[in-house]
Amino acid sequence: MKIRNISIPVEVYDSLNELRDEDVVLVRRALQASAEAYAPYSRFQVGAAVLLDNGEVVSASNQENAAYPSGLCAERTALFYAGARYPHAAVKAIAIAAQRNGQPCPHAAYPCGACRQVMLECERRGKQPVRVIMYGEKCTEVAQRIADILPLSFTLE
């Protein structure tokens, strides 16, 4: 038997001021989207903003439903809309932000496993790394590619 260790490189920022300008724009769009989430059951409002290689930014929020799991996470809502609206544009970056009771969450908002798998598909389809900006009011974490936050992923291969 062998043991293989997997490490996940993630940059950690204490302030939005430390981020790239385009990342700050995406975070702000994600925060705006989170304020518009329909989350009456979890009361956990999530927003996502996607930067495409054509310069467009698409944002969306989570949408819950009483018939769980019929709702959809913010990340998948944004990515699916971007794919439907701009089918030939590759995703360059995605920012994720969450809030409760109108207040941004203090720690980074991580995507769920299903969203990570969809994000990975977008990364592979676009044939370029996709930056993942996971915003938290006290700490924002950035992965340089989605493949880093979904090790041992399911792929076509």
N, C-alpha and C positions, 0 to 999 in steps of 0.2 A: 504494500500500500504506500501511496505517496500523499502528501498533503500539499495542496496548492493554495497559496494565499492570494487574495484579490484585493487590491487597493483601489480606492476611488479618489482621484485628484479633484479637489474642490477648493476654489479660492474663497476666502472669508473676508468680508468687508464690514467694518463697524459703522460706516456712514454711507449714505447715497452719494456724497461728494467724492468718494473714492472711485466710483464707477465711471465707465466711459459715458460720454454724453448721450449716445444712442441708447445705452442701457437704462439711463435715468428716464429718458422719454418713455421707454417701454414699461418700466416699473410704474410710472405715473398713470399710463393708460390702463395697466392692469389694476391699479388701485381704484381708478374711476369705474372700471367694469365691475369690480367686486361690490361696489356700492349699489349696483343695479341687479345683483344676484337675486334669484328667487329661491330662497332657502328657509321656508317656514318650519321645516322639520328639524334640521340640524342647527339652524341659526349660525352656520359657518359659511360666510359669503366669500367666494373665491372668484378672482378675476384673472384672465390671462390675456396677454398681448403678444402678437406674433409679427415679427419683422420679416418681410419677404424680400427676395433679391431684386424685385422690381421697385423697391422703395415703399411699397404699401405697408401699412400697419393695420392689422385686423385684431379687434379685441372682443372678448365675450366673457360671460359669467356662468357660474354653475346654475343649473335649472333642475330643481327637485320635483318630485311627483309623489303623491300619496301611494301609488302603486310601485313601491320600491322594487327593483332597481331601474325603473323606467326613466329616471332623471339622467342628466348628463353633466359631467365635470366641465369646468371652464376651459381646461386645456383642450379637450376633445371638441368642445363646441367651437372654439376659435380655429383649431386646425382643420376641422371638417368644413367650416365656412370658408376658410382661406382656400382650401382645395377645390371647393365648388365654384367659388368666385374667380379664382386665379389658378386654374389647373396646371399651367405651365411654369408657375413661379416656384422657386425653391425657398424653403424656410431658412433664414439665416440665424434667427434667435427667437426665444420665447421667454417672456417674463411672467412669473406667477406671484400673486399677492393675495393675502387673505385678511379678513377682518371679522370681528365679533362685536356686536352692539355698537357699530359705527366706529370702532377703534381698530387700527391696523394691528395684526398679531405681532408680538415682539420677536418671534423667531421665524426663520425661513419657512416658507410654505413649500413643502415637497409634493411632487405629483404622485398620485397613486400608481400602482403597478399597471393597471389597464392603460392609463394615460402614458406611462413611460413606453409601453409597447407601441402605441399609436405614434408617439413622438419619434421613436426609433425608425418606424416605417417611413415617416416623413424625411428623416435624415438620410436614410438609404435611397429613397426615391429621388431626392434632390442631389445626391452624390457629393455632399459637402457637409462638414461638421455643423451642428446647430448648437449655439450657446444657450445654456439654460440658466436664467437668472431667477433665483428663488428668494424673494424679498421677505425680510422681517425688519420691523422698525429698529430693533437693536442689533440685528445681524443679517446680512444678505450673503448668500452663498452662490457662487457661479461655477458651473461645470462647462468646460470648453466644448464638450460634445455629449450628446444624449447617450451614446454607447457607454460612456463612463458611468452613468448612473443606473444602467441596466445591464450588469454583467450576467453572463450565461443566458443571454436572451434567445427567444424563439425567432428564427429567421427562415427565409425561403430555402437557404442552403441546408 
